[in-house]
Amino acid sequence: MALIGKSFGSRIGSSFGGTKKVSAYQQMQQWKAKQRERTEMLERQNAIGSNLFAVGISETQTATEMLFNNVAARVKKEAQAKLAQQTDAIDSALDTIEEQKTQGVDIKV
């Protein structure tokens, strides 16, 4: 069977599969749009990450403050106990000096 008068292949000016040719300007516009979308997505991810990080800092700061307050309370309690012990020792020493003075013992301080 002869195929006379039939042409196969592509014709000039037509594209196989119906693909459109895009101008350089359109390519640049599409590229800019994709870059803008990527930038916005990155900014959203950064915002989410910084919010999570801020929550972490807040919790850590709260825990640190609680620990500091507990340590400060313990140190204050120990200091008050030592001060009370020293005050009792001083009071006892002064009472002893007063007793000895009343008994006539000559004490030079």
Helices and strands as residue ranges (DSSP letters): G 16-18, H 24-102
